[in-house]
Amino acid sequence: MRSEVLVTASELEQLIAGDAPPRILDVRWQLTEPDGRAAYEAGHVPGAVYVSLDDELTDHGVPDRGRHPLPSGDALEVAARRWGIRDGDAVVVYDDWNRAGSARAWWVLTAAGLADVRILDGGLAAWTGALETGAAHPEAGDVTVTHHDLYAGALPTLSADDAATLGSRLTDARAPERFRGEVEPVDPVAGHIPGAVNVPSTSLLDGAGAFRPTDELAEALGDTAGAYCGSGVTAAVAVAALAVVGVDAALFPGSWSQWSGDPSRPVATGG
């Protein structure tokens, strides 16, 4: 399953040189620096197209679904064609921060029905080839999105009510101090969903930012059935790690930002 979710930098180089090179998407995003376009234009994998997580992989017009609601399939199809994706294309996504942006793109595109989407293992730091500057302007693609509601798409999702029932099978992918409720830099309430287990998304990566060996991922994530984070972005790293293991785990897209925005929802603190 690992090779169906991840691609190494050397494998990507071979694909680029082959007869059917993949469409490459640069999804640079950080919580403190959501716009990665300047970094992209300063140097990216040759041929890569910049994708804005906040503007193209999110629909901020959706109410009560957290800080990063999923985009509609229709809007995603328009964006994917703008990125040059054609029906049948293989797609490789990468980022430069903890696999957050690439995991979000992998999840969104796969949930929309694209069959061959993989994450560059290790991100941009793993790429040893030349970098290209400026912006790519590919010819428009013709890809067709088969799932127009990503909340009921090709990958499973959790509602807040669903998440409440999972107990220890629900993984919280945030940093430990946010899980414990000691700090909360973004959302109005600190803490976690009662019963959830904390497995920080960064703990699923090695020192170079690549996903840890498959057996280690399986041990770290145990019997996880669903994952959440602050707003459904870094939880996609946990879902991707579970896909590597061969587990089809569900994402709670609204995550803590949706849960904590509802005063009727219980909040737990501590370890």
Beta strands, then each sheet from edge to edge (+ up, - down):
strand 1: 6-7
strand 2: 23-26
strand 3: 49-50
strand 4: 91-94
strand 5: 117-120
strand 6: 170-172
strand 7: 197-198
strand 8: 226-228
strand 9: 250-251
sheet 1: 1+ 5+ 4+ 2+ 3+
sheet 2: 7+ 6+ 8+ 9+
end
